[in-house]
């Protein structure tokens, strides 16, 4: 049954996926409140129609309960890819506990929670295990819950294919940890569309959807293709090759020690002990009437702007030529 919720509360709305969700929902007539730690992070969405930005701490139960009042549905996009066990526990388990309690205290019953493909209590990584514990918390809260489990998400502003393409622009070879792990990368627009479908369709409550693209590619293939699509070495890309586990562990450790967000961590490496592909026995994008876009049909369009002629083209554009 379709319906139009009066107000949507969005947690994590200023991130990569959140910006696309905001745009999708506003185009479909949604009206939403986005909570952010700092309003300066919301510049990409602050001018969208029917979007209200609130600054605050979503981990504060009283604050979150107050924010939920006068809303009909809550969407939780908050997650981390890297961190300590305590950080994973806070973001993926403690926050769902706070959300569940706030929903009960405010009288909001509808919750859409973005988890992860491969979430499992027995998964090899803390990321996967904490995601599964968070799902269990929400399943036991008595809410009208929809769980979405996306594979790795790609899109114009992603920190996945873009980073691998950038890496190949500065190094002649790419020794790769987790090279044979298979992924079904999903387009961020398809994820945003899936969330919108769940917001406006109450029949999705009580269900779990695996969000996957139509192509199954190994990490090595994705990295190699990102360089090709970006025009590195005239479209040939760099030499990308897998490395043994012991060396991969050392590589991930060194990446963790580098400043800024790591490209890969030891926990990421542990996650890649299992393929990140659809189980084959769960609901998916097709059940939301979404025809998934292939990474090979989307990524060349935005990675292609990073090729060797980009700087010259930018100069010509500024010069009006």
C-alpha positions as CSV (number, residue, x, y, z in Angstrom):
1,X,0.0,0.0,0.0
2,X,1.4,3.4,-1.0
3,X,1.1,6.5,1.1
4,X,2.7,9.8,1.6
5,X,4.3,10.3,5.1
6,X,3.9,13.9,6.3
7,X,7.4,14.1,7.8
8,X,10.6,12.0,7.4
9,X,13.5,12.1,9.9
10,X,16.8,11.3,8.3
11,X,19.9,10.3,10.2
12,X,23.1,10.4,8.2
13,X,21.6,12.6,5.5
14,X,24.7,14.7,4.8
15,X,26.9,11.7,3.7
16,X,27.4,10.3,0.2
17,X,24.2,8.2,0.2
18,X,22.3,10.6,2.3
19,X,22.6,13.5,-0.2
20,X,21.2,11.2,-2.9
21,X,18.3,10.1,-0.6
22,X,17.4,13.7,0.1
23,X,17.3,14.6,-3.5
24,X,15.3,11.6,-4.4
25,X,12.7,12.1,-1.6
26,X,12.3,15.8,-2.4
27,X,11.7,15.1,-6.0
28,X,9.0,12.7,-4.9
29,X,7.3,15.2,-2.6
30,X,8.8,14.1,0.7
31,X,9.4,16.6,3.5
32,X,12.2,15.8,5.9
33,X,14.3,16.8,8.8
34,X,18.1,16.0,8.7
35,X,20.1,15.8,11.9
36,X,23.8,16.6,11.6
37,X,26.6,17.2,14.0
38,X,27.6,20.4,12.2
39,X,25.4,22.4,9.9
40,X,28.5,23.2,7.8
41,X,28.4,19.6,6.6
42,X,24.9,20.1,5.1
43,X,25.8,22.6,2.4
44,X,24.9,20.1,-0.4
45,X,21.3,19.7,0.8
46,X,20.5,22.8,2.7
47,X,18.9,24.5,-0.4
48,X,16.7,21.6,-1.3
49,X,13.0,22.2,-0.9
50,X,11.2,20.9,2.2
51,X,14.5,20.0,3.9
52,X,15.1,21.2,7.5
53,X,18.6,20.9,9.0
54,X,19.0,20.4,12.7
55,X,22.3,20.4,14.5
56,X,22.7,17.9,17.4
57,X,23.9,14.6,18.7
58,X,21.9,11.6,17.6
59,X,23.4,9.5,20.4
60,X,21.6,11.7,22.9
61,X,18.3,9.8,23.7
62,X,16.3,12.9,24.9
63,X,17.4,15.0,21.9
64,X,16.6,12.2,19.4
65,X,13.2,11.5,21.0
66,X,12.3,15.2,20.7
67,X,13.4,15.3,17.1
68,X,11.3,12.3,16.2
69,X,8.1,13.9,17.5
70,X,5.8,15.1,14.6
71,X,7.5,12.6,12.2
72,X,6.1,9.5,10.6
73,X,9.1,7.6,9.4
74,X,12.8,7.4,10.4
75,X,15.6,6.5,8.1
76,X,19.0,5.5,9.6
77,X,22.0,5.8,7.3
78,X,24.7,6.2,9.9
79,X,27.5,3.7,9.7
80,X,31.3,3.5,9.7
81,X,33.7,1.4,7.6
82,X,36.8,1.8,9.8
83,X,37.4,1.9,13.5
84,X,38.0,0.1,16.7
85,X,35.7,-2.6,18.1
86,X,34.3,0.1,20.4
87,X,33.6,2.5,17.5
88,X,31.8,-0.2,15.6
89,X,29.8,-1.1,18.7
90,X,28.8,2.6,19.2
91,X,27.8,3.3,15.6
92,X,26.2,-0.1,14.7
93,X,24.7,-1.4,17.9
94,X,24.4,1.4,20.5
95,X,22.9,3.8,18.1
96,X,20.2,1.4,17.0
97,X,19.4,0.9,20.6
98,X,19.0,4.6,21.1
99,X,16.9,4.8,17.9
100,X,14.6,2.0,19.0
101,X,14.0,3.5,22.3
102,X,13.4,7.0,20.8
103,X,10.9,5.5,18.4
104,X,9.0,3.9,21.2
105,X,9.1,7.0,23.4
106,X,8.0,9.3,20.6
107,X,5.4,7.0,19.1
108,X,7.1,6.6,15.7
109,X,6.7,3.0,14.5
110,X,8.1,3.1,11.0
111,X,11.9,2.7,10.6
112,X,14.0,2.1,7.5
113,X,17.5,0.9,8.5
114,X,20.4,0.6,6.1
115,X,22.6,-2.3,7.2
116,X,25.1,-4.1,4.9
117,X,25.2,-7.1,2.7
118,X,27.0,-9.9,4.5
119,X,26.0,-8.8,8.0
120,X,26.3,-11.9,10.2
121,X,26.8,-12.6,13.9
122,X,29.5,-15.1,12.8
123,X,31.1,-12.9,10.1
124,X,34.9,-12.7,10.0
125,X,35.0,-8.9,10.6
126,X,33.8,-6.7,13.4
127,X,32.0,-4.6,10.8
128,X,29.9,-7.5,9.7
129,X,29.2,-8.8,13.3
130,X,28.3,-5.3,14.7
131,X,26.0,-4.7,11.7
132,X,24.2,-8.0,12.5
133,X,23.9,-7.1,16.2
134,X,22.4,-3.8,15.3
135,X,19.8,-5.6,13.1
136,X,18.9,-7.9,16.0
137,X,18.3,-4.9,18.3
138,X,15.9,-3.3,15.8
139,X,14.1,-6.6,15.0
140,X,13.3,-7.0,18.7
141,X,12.0,-3.5,19.2
142,X,8.5,-4.1,17.8
143,X,8.8,-1.6,15.0
144,X,7.5,-1.5,11.5
145,X,11.1,-2.2,10.3
146,X,12.5,-2.5,6.8
147,X,16.2,-3.6,6.5
148,X,18.2,-2.7,3.4
149,X,21.5,-4.6,2.9
150,X,23.5,-3.0,0.1
151,X,26.7,-4.3,-1.4
152,X,29.5,-1.8,-1.9
153,X,28.0,1.4,-3.2
154,X,29.4,3.3,-6.2
155,X,28.6,6.7,-7.7
156,X,30.1,10.0,-8.8
157,X,31.3,11.0,-5.4
158,X,32.2,7.6,-4.0
159,X,35.3,6.8,-2.0
160,X,35.7,3.4,-3.7
161,X,36.2,3.5,-7.5
162,X,37.4,7.1,-7.4
163,X,40.1,6.3,-4.9
164,X,41.3,3.3,-6.9
165,X,41.4,5.4,-10.0
166,X,43.3,8.1,-8.2
167,X,45.8,5.6,-6.9
168,X,46.5,4.3,-10.4
169,X,47.2,7.8,-11.5
170,X,50.2,8.0,-9.2
171,X,51.6,4.5,-9.1
172,X,52.6,2.2,-11.9
173,X,51.5,-1.0,-10.1
174,X,48.8,-1.9,-7.6
175,X,49.5,-4.8,-5.3
176,X,46.0,-5.6,-4.0
177,X,44.7,-7.3,-0.8
178,X,41.5,-9.3,-1.2
179,X,41.9,-9.3,-5.0
180,X,39.7,-12.4,-5.6
181,X,36.8,-11.3,-3.4
182,X,33.6,-10.9,-5.5
183,X,31.3,-7.9,-5.3
184,X,27.9,-6.9,-6.7
185,X,28.5,-3.2,-6.6
186,X,25.3,-1.2,-6.5
187,X,24.7,2.3,-7.8
188,X,23.9,5.0,-5.2
189,X,20.9,6.2,-7.2
190,X,19.4,2.7,-7.1
191,X,20.0,2.6,-3.3
192,X,18.3,6.0,-2.9
193,X,15.4,4.8,-5.1
194,X,15.1,1.7,-2.9
195,X,14.9,3.8,0.2
196,X,12.3,6.1,-1.4
197,X,10.2,3.0,-2.4
198,X,10.2,1.8,1.2
199,X,9.3,5.2,2.5
200,X,6.2,5.4,0.3
201,X,5.2,1.8,0.4
202,X,4.1,0.4,3.8
203,X,4.1,-3.2,2.4
204,X,7.9,-3.2,2.7
205,X,7.6,-3.1,6.5
206,X,8.8,-6.4,8.1
207,X,11.0,-7.3,5.1
208,X,14.7,-7.4,4.3
209,X,16.1,-6.5,0.9
210,X,19.6,-7.2,-0.5
211,X,20.6,-4.3,-2.7
212,X,23.0,-5.5,-5.4
213,X,24.0,-4.6,-9.0
214,X,23.6,-7.0,-11.9
215,X,27.4,-7.6,-12.4
216,X,29.6,-9.9,-10.2
217,X,33.2,-8.6,-10.4
218,X,36.2,-9.4,-8.3
219,X,37.9,-6.6,-6.4
220,X,40.9,-7.0,-8.8
221,X,38.6,-6.5,-11.8
222,X,36.9,-3.5,-10.2
223,X,40.3,-1.9,-9.5
224,X,41.6,-2.7,-13.0
225,X,38.5,-1.3,-14.7
226,X,38.5,1.9,-12.6
227,X,41.9,2.7,-14.0
228,X,40.7,1.8,-17.5
229,X,37.5,3.9,-17.2
230,X,39.6,6.8,-15.9
231,X,41.8,6.7,-19.0
232,X,45.0,5.8,-17.1
233,X,47.6,4.7,-19.7
234,X,45.2,5.5,-22.5
235,X,42.5,3.3,-21.1
236,X,44.6,0.2,-20.4
237,X,44.9,0.9,-16.6
238,X,47.8,-0.2,-14.4
239,X,49.1,-3.6,-13.5
240,X,46.9,-4.9,-10.7
241,X,47.8,-8.1,-8.9
242,X,46.7,-10.0,-5.8
243,X,49.1,-10.5,-2.9
244,X,49.4,-13.3,-0.2
245,X,47.4,-12.9,3.0
246,X,50.3,-12.2,5.2
247,X,51.5,-9.4,2.9
248,X,47.9,-8.2,2.6
249,X,47.6,-7.9,6.4
250,X,50.8,-5.8,6.5
251,X,49.5,-3.6,3.7
252,X,46.2,-3.0,5.5
253,X,48.0,-2.3,8.8
254,X,50.2,0.3,7.1
255,X,47.2,1.9,5.4
256,X,45.6,2.2,8.9
257,X,48.6,4.0,10.1
258,X,48.6,6.6,7.3
259,X,46.9,9.9,8.0
260,X,43.3,10.4,7.0
261,X,40.7,7.8,6.2
262,X,42.4,4.5,5.1
263,X,41.8,3.0,1.7
264,X,41.7,-0.4,3.5
265,X,41.9,-1.7,7.1
266,X,42.6,-5.1,8.6
267,X,38.9,-5.3,9.4
268,X,38.1,-4.6,5.8
269,X,40.5,-7.4,4.8
270,X,38.7,-9.7,7.2
271,X,35.3,-8.9,5.6
272,X,36.7,-9.9,2.3
273,X,37.2,-13.5,3.4
274,X,33.6,-13.9,2.1
275,X,32.2,-12.8,-1.2
276,X,29.9,-9.7,-1.0
277,X,27.2,-11.0,-3.4
278,X,23.5,-11.7,-3.2
279,X,22.5,-14.8,-1.3
280,X,20.0,-15.8,-4.0
281,X,17.2,-16.4,-1.6
282,X,16.3,-12.9,-0.4
283,X,14.3,-10.0,-1.8
284,X,16.2,-7.5,-3.9
285,X,15.9,-4.4,-6.1
286,X,13.7,-6.2,-8.6
287,X,11.1,-6.7,-5.8
288,X,11.0,-2.9,-5.4
289,X,10.4,-2.5,-9.2
290,X,14.0,-1.2,-9.7
291,X,16.1,-2.4,-12.6
292,X,19.6,-2.2,-11.2
293,X,22.2,-0.3,-13.2
294,X,25.5,-2.1,-14.0
295,X,28.8,-0.5,-12.7
296,X,30.2,-0.8,-16.3
297,X,27.4,1.4,-17.6
298,X,27.7,4.1,-15.0
299,X,31.2,4.4,-13.7
300,X,32.9,5.2,-17.0
301,X,30.7,8.3,-17.1
302,X,32.2,9.9,-14.0
303,X,35.6,8.2,-13.9
304,X,36.2,9.3,-17.5
305,X,36.5,12.9,-16.4
306,X,39.7,11.9,-14.5
307,X,41.7,10.9,-17.5
308,X,45.0,12.5,-18.7
309,X,43.2,15.2,-20.7
310,X,41.1,16.5,-17.8
311,X,43.5,19.2,-16.7
312,X,43.8,20.6,-20.3
313,X,40.0,20.4,-20.7
314,X,39.5,22.3,-17.5
315,X,41.9,25.0,-18.6
316,X,40.1,25.3,-22.0
317,X,36.7,25.6,-20.2
318,X,38.0,28.4,-18.0
319,X,39.5,30.1,-21.0
320,X,36.2,29.9,-22.8
321,X,37.6,27.6,-25.6
